[in-house]
């Protein structure tokens, strides 16, 4: 079992090299077909530009997106030319201001999606950074690459956030290709109750027995949620364990035009300093 088709969403030239480094490493490790995609959002004008026609502004924005796509294509082709399997580049013009629907549609045919953590300081982040929607809506595991930190070369140590819910189960088994190659896996139960857990089997021990049958070297542990929430505690545990990857369920839902994330997921999306694999 492995990832044979990997999609990497490239949307920002500043972060392109970080994403490509991780995507290429995984494509080599799993002998996967790598697809790079850039989706140009539909230009939306929020205010008048004095002395400039609306059509002219929209056309200029389209030219800028097309030029950015061409530069990213050149970087992608150059970086992937030594891969054992030919890589594939895709460019799409969205009909919407957000690029999420187009990336989701492409990602549903992939084994793994790689996307960048959102950058709240980037002026195009609301429309172009969509890791949360990919994780919740694509039906595929999403590997989220953090911004502005040194990235591990491989996932030698992995922390798994486990709460016995559907999303967590989906994430664990979606992450099996990573877990089987790891040197150590820690399955962490974050208890919401003060005073610990009831006597009996440690939560996560049954999961560890299942994973061991796949050859995964893992152990179970538990901790209490802090006042800051389960997301904060999961990141703390991952750091304490020296983990290179966090695996967890993505919790949230879409309601009409409103997209709502759970608290732990929202915190990890924003604050993670290591790659995070999420599934919904």
ZIMO-V737612 format. One record per backbone hydrogen bond with DSSP energy under -0.5 kcal/mol. CO is the residue of the C=O (numbers start at 1). NH is the residue of the N-H. E is the energy in kcal/mol with one decimal. If there is no record, write none. Layout:
# ZIMO-V737612
co=CO nh=NH e=E
co=CO nh=NH e=E
This chain:
# ZIMO-V737612
co=2 nh=4 e=-0.8
co=4 nh=33 e=-3.4
co=5 nh=111 e=-2.3
co=5 nh=112 e=-1.3
co=6 nh=35 e=-3.0
co=7 nh=9 e=-0.5
co=7 nh=114 e=-3.0
co=8 nh=10 e=-0.8
co=8 nh=37 e=-2.2
co=9 nh=11 e=-0.6
co=12 nh=15 e=-1.1
co=12 nh=16 e=-0.7
co=13 nh=16 e=-0.5
co=15 nh=19 e=-1.8
co=16 nh=20 e=-2.8
co=17 nh=21 e=-2.3
co=18 nh=22 e=-1.6
co=19 nh=23 e=-2.8
co=20 nh=24 e=-2.9
co=21 nh=25 e=-1.8
co=22 nh=26 e=-2.2
co=23 nh=27 e=-2.5
co=24 nh=28 e=-2.4
co=25 nh=29 e=-2.3
co=26 nh=30 e=-2.6
co=27 nh=31 e=-0.5
co=27 nh=32 e=-2.0
co=28 nh=31 e=-0.5
co=32 nh=34 e=-0.6
co=33 nh=6 e=-2.7
co=34 nh=88 e=-2.5
co=35 nh=8 e=-3.0
co=36 nh=90 e=-2.5
co=37 nh=10 e=-2.3
co=38 nh=40 e=-0.5
co=38 nh=92 e=-2.1
co=40 nh=94 e=-3.0
co=44 nh=46 e=-0.6
co=48 nh=50 e=-0.7
co=49 nh=52 e=-2.2
co=53 nh=57 e=-2.0
co=54 nh=58 e=-2.3
co=55 nh=59 e=-2.3
co=56 nh=60 e=-2.1
co=57 nh=61 e=-2.3
co=58 nh=62 e=-2.1
co=59 nh=63 e=-2.1
co=60 nh=64 e=-2.2
co=61 nh=65 e=-2.1
co=62 nh=66 e=-2.4
co=63 nh=67 e=-2.4
co=64 nh=68 e=-2.2
co=65 nh=69 e=-2.5
co=66 nh=70 e=-2.0
co=67 nh=71 e=-2.0
co=68 nh=72 e=-2.4
co=69 nh=73 e=-2.6
co=70 nh=74 e=-2.1
co=71 nh=75 e=-2.1
co=72 nh=76 e=-2.9
co=73 nh=77 e=-2.8
co=74 nh=78 e=-2.2
co=75 nh=79 e=-2.5
co=76 nh=80 e=-1.8
co=77 nh=81 e=-0.6
co=78 nh=81 e=-0.6
co=80 nh=83 e=-1.7
co=88 nh=36 e=-2.9
co=90 nh=38 e=-2.0
co=92 nh=40 e=-2.9
co=92 nh=94 e=-0.7
co=96 nh=42 e=-3.2
co=99 nh=103 e=-1.9
co=100 nh=104 e=-2.9
co=101 nh=105 e=-2.2
co=102 nh=106 e=-1.7
co=103 nh=107 e=-2.8
co=104 nh=108 e=-1.7
co=106 nh=109 e=-1.3
co=107 nh=110 e=-2.1
co=111 nh=141 e=-0.5
co=112 nh=7 e=-2.7
co=113 nh=143 e=-3.4
co=114 nh=9 e=-2.8
co=115 nh=145 e=-2.6
co=118 nh=120 e=-0.6
co=119 nh=122 e=-2.0
co=122 nh=125 e=-1.7
co=124 nh=127 e=-0.7
co=124 nh=128 e=-2.4
co=125 nh=129 e=-2.3
co=127 nh=99 e=-2.2
co=128 nh=130 e=-0.8
co=130 nh=134 e=-2.1
co=131 nh=135 e=-2.3
co=132 nh=136 e=-2.1
co=133 nh=137 e=-2.8
co=134 nh=138 e=-1.8
co=141 nh=113 e=-2.3
co=142 nh=144 e=-0.7
co=142 nh=278 e=-2.5
co=143 nh=115 e=-2.3
co=143 nh=145 e=-0.5
co=144 nh=146 e=-0.5
co=144 nh=276 e=-1.8
co=145 nh=117 e=-2.8
co=154 nh=156 e=-1.4
co=156 nh=183 e=-2.5
co=156 nh=184 e=-1.7
co=157 nh=244 e=-3.2
co=157 nh=245 e=-1.0
co=158 nh=186 e=-2.7
co=159 nh=161 e=-0.5
co=159 nh=247 e=-2.7
co=160 nh=162 e=-0.7
co=160 nh=188 e=-3.3
co=162 nh=190 e=-0.5
co=165 nh=169 e=-2.4
co=166 nh=170 e=-2.6
co=167 nh=171 e=-2.2
co=168 nh=172 e=-2.5
co=169 nh=173 e=-2.0
co=170 nh=174 e=-2.0
co=171 nh=175 e=-1.5
co=173 nh=176 e=-0.7
co=175 nh=178 e=-1.2
co=175 nh=179 e=-2.5
co=176 nh=180 e=-2.8
co=177 nh=181 e=-0.6
co=178 nh=181 e=-0.8
co=178 nh=182 e=-0.7
co=179 nh=182 e=-0.8
co=184 nh=158 e=-2.3
co=185 nh=187 e=-0.6
co=185 nh=219 e=-2.0
co=186 nh=160 e=-3.0
co=186 nh=188 e=-0.7
co=187 nh=221 e=-2.5
co=188 nh=162 e=-3.0
co=188 nh=190 e=-0.6
co=189 nh=191 e=-0.8
co=189 nh=223 e=-2.5
co=191 nh=225 e=-2.7
co=193 nh=196 e=-1.0
co=202 nh=205 e=-2.6
co=204 nh=208 e=-2.3
co=205 nh=209 e=-2.0
co=206 nh=210 e=-2.0
co=207 nh=211 e=-2.9
co=208 nh=212 e=-2.3
co=209 nh=213 e=-0.9
co=210 nh=213 e=-0.7
co=211 nh=214 e=-1.6
co=211 nh=216 e=-2.0
co=212 nh=215 e=-1.6
co=216 nh=218 e=-0.9
co=217 nh=185 e=-1.7
co=219 nh=187 e=-2.9
co=221 nh=189 e=-2.2
co=223 nh=191 e=-3.6
co=226 nh=229 e=-1.7
co=229 nh=226 e=-0.6
co=229 nh=233 e=-1.7
co=230 nh=234 e=-2.6
co=231 nh=235 e=-2.0
co=232 nh=236 e=-2.1
co=233 nh=237 e=-2.7
co=234 nh=238 e=-2.5
co=235 nh=239 e=-2.1
co=236 nh=240 e=-2.7
co=237 nh=241 e=-2.2
co=238 nh=243 e=-2.8
co=239 nh=242 e=-1.4
co=244 nh=275 e=-0.6
co=245 nh=159 e=-2.4
co=246 nh=277 e=-2.9
co=247 nh=161 e=-3.2
co=248 nh=279 e=-1.0
co=249 nh=251 e=-0.6
co=251 nh=262 e=-3.1
co=253 nh=260 e=-2.8
co=255 nh=258 e=-2.9
co=258 nh=255 e=-3.6
co=258 nh=260 e=-0.5
co=260 nh=253 e=-2.6
co=262 nh=266 e=-2.8
co=263 nh=267 e=-2.2
co=264 nh=268 e=-2.3
co=265 nh=269 e=-2.9
co=266 nh=270 e=-1.7
co=267 nh=271 e=-2.7
co=268 nh=272 e=-2.0
co=275 nh=246 e=-2.0
co=276 nh=144 e=-3.2
co=276 nh=278 e=-0.6
co=277 nh=248 e=-2.2
co=278 nh=142 e=-2.7
co=279 nh=250 e=-3.3
